[in-house]
Amino acid sequence: MLAEYLGQEGFDVEVCHDGESGLQRALSGDFALTVLDVMMPGMSGVEVLNRIRARSRMPVLMLTARGDDMDRVIGLELGADDYVPKPCTARELAARIRAILRRTASPEGGARDPAVIQFGDLTIQPESRTARWKNNALALTSTEYNLLEVLARNAGQTVSKKVLSEDGLGRPLARFDRSIDVHMGRIREKIGMMADGRSCIQTVFRQGYQLVRE
């Protein structure tokens, strides 16, 4: 049903009914995004995601059981770009897919500022959607890149979780949603610490996150 609806919405969709075949197609290079169900025969969605992330940074949207916070957090920690709890409407799924694809698309028509962003040891290149820390390339997922760019464009200022969710994930911040925190934790791990032992991404209690320099 979801595949049929997405096809009517203009998406070119291919369906795989088990983890092994889904993994092979996801890594084929023929697709812009993978929608991955946690519950699949043979190989779980979590294992498929883990294997995708070992070889690819393609966007991955997880389908998780409603209320199953553990699968949700594990998926985000392994590098899922976002999740949709089941049961979900096809309309919501299509909206989430579009939000991710908009944020992974290359800038067009000057709608996005392609200028390089430099803040301390961090360099952001919006045109290629790449980031470097101390001249070392960061292996960020599409969502991690989005969130880091939002912080970089507001460097030195506190950015609320509401803004990070809307600008980085493309959706309103939901109550009790830990997605931003999990993504920020992954970004911190990839960047590493500054010379003084702090992370360049600081948590501002009950407000949000701030990108700081040494």
N, C-alpha and C positions, 0 to 999 in steps of 0.2 A: 504494500500500500504506500509506504513512504517513498519507494523508488518510483512508483507511478506518479505520485504527486510532484516529486522533484523534477521528473521528466517534463511534466506539464508546465513547470515554472522555468523551463529553459536549461536545466542542468542535464549534462550527459552522464548517466549513471550506469555503473556496472555493479552487480550484486554478487557477493561470495557468501556461502552459507557455512563455512567453517574457517577456523583460524589460519590453517596452513595455506589454503588457496588465497585467502584474503591478504596474508602477508606477502605472498609472491606477487600479487597484482599491485599492492601498495608500493612495492619497491621497484616496479617495472619502469617508473618514470613517465607513465602515460596519464597520470592524474594530478590534479591541483590540490586535492584534499581527500582525506580518508575519514569516513564516519565509522566509528568502531564500537561495536556492542561489547560490553564486558562479558556477557554470558554467551559463549559460543561453544559448539562441540569440538573436541579434540584439543584445541589450544585456546586458553582464555584470552579475552581482550587485553588484559593486563600484560600477559606474556607477549602477545603480538605487538603491543605498543613498545615494550622494552626492546624488542628486536628491530622494530622500525627505527627507534631513536639511536640504535647502535650504528645505523647506516644512513639515516636520512633525517632532514629537518623539515620535511613536508608537514603542513598543518594537519593535526589530528583532533577530531571532535569526538569525545567519548559519550556513549549512551550508558547511563548507570541507573540502577534501580532507585526509585524515589526513597529518600531517607537513608540510603546506604552510604554514609559518610566515609567509611574506610576505603571502599573502592574509588570513591571520588578523589580523596586525598592522595591515595597511591598513584592514581592516574596522573594527577597534576604533578606529583613529585617525579614521575618518570618522564614528564615532558609533554603531556597532553596540552593542547592550546586552550581548550574549554570543554565543558561537559553539558549535557542536557539530561535531566532526570526523566525516566520513563514512569508512567506513560506520558508521552508528549504529543503535541499536535504537530502535524506535518508543517503547518504554517510557522510555528515557532522554530522548528528545525531548519527550515529554509532561511529564516531570518538570521539565525546564528551562523549558518554557512556563509551567507552573503557578507555578514559583518567581518568574519575572518578573512574571506577572499579580498574584501576591500582593503584591508590592512596589510595584506601580503602583496597586493598589486604594485607594480612600478608606478611612480608618479607620472601623471599625464596632464598635458595642457597647462603646466605651471600651477596646478591646483595645490600642490604641496611644495613647500620650500625645500629645494635640493641642496641648499648650502650646508657645508660640513659644520658640525657642532663640536667645538673643542672645549672641554672643561677639565682642567687638571690633566691627569693621565688618561682620561677617557676621550676617545674620538668617535663620533657618530657620523656615518655617511648615509643620509636618507635616500639618496638616489639608488644606491645599491643595497640598502637595508642591511648594512654591516656595521659592526662596532669593534673597536680595538681598545685594549687596556695596556698601557705601557708598550704600545706598538705590537702587541700580540693579539691576533684575531680571536674573538669570542665566539664560541659555537652556540649561538642562541637560537631557540625556536622562534617562530614568527611572533608569538605572543610575548615572549620574553623581550624580544627586540622592541616591540611596540611600547611596552611598559618602560623600558630603559630610555627610549627616545622621549617619552612624555616627561620623565624625570629630568633628562638632559636639557630639554627646552625650558624647564623651570628650575634650573640648577640654582642651589642656594636658597630655594623657597620650599615650604612644605606643600606637598601635593596630596590632597585628600583621597581616600579610597574611592569615594564617589567619582571623582574626576578620573582616576586611574582606571576604574572599571568602564566608564563610559568611553574614554578616549583610547584605552589600551585593549579592552576586551570587546568593545562595541555593544555593551548592554548595560542597563542600570544595575547598580549595586543591590544585591538581594540581602535581606536580613540574615545574619549568621553565616554569610558566605565567606569562606576562608581562601578562596582562589587567589586573591591578590597576595596574601601572606605567603602562600606556598610558592607562587611564582617568584616573589621577591627573594625567598630563601634560596631558590635555585640560581638566580642571577648573582646573588652574593657569593655563592660557592664558586661560580665560574670566574668571577672577577678576582676573588681573593682579597687579602687584607692590604691596607695601606702600611706605610713604614712604621706608623705608631701603633699598629695592631688593630685599628678600627676598620670597619667596613665603610666604604664610601657611600653606602646607602644606609642612612640612619632612620630608625623608627621614631616618629614623633607621637608620643603616647596620646591615644584617643583622637588623633588628628589625621595621620597618614605617614608619608615617607618623604625624605629629603635627600638629595644628592649633595654631598659635601666634598671639599677638597682638603688636603693635608694643610 
